[in-house]
């Protein structure tokens, strides 16, 4: 599960990563626990999967596009118009150059917490 909060204490919808290999989004939704796939309380959540259930560049990119950017663009603009910083640990995919490049391209600062 990928969780994030704002500096002001707000909650950003999480990303839940299930174990398994699925054909498409509908297949993931069918395989998710019923409460997560049927309750409107979970509509804003990003439910996805990987074969290992671990976060990877693909799930991070998906989280940025489906959760983080819509939150940062909630004022209706197509770009991030106010300062944004992601504080992340040193998990391997969080330090991958292509993930950091993605953040750079979007103008999102990042700070790694040392191990």
Secondary structure, DSSP 8 states (H G I E B T S, - for coil): -EEEE-TTS-EEEEEEEEES--SSHHHHHHHS-HHHHH-GGGTTSEEEEESSS---HHHHHHHIIIIIHHHHTTTS-SS--S--EEEE---GGGS-HHHHHHHHHHT-EEEE---
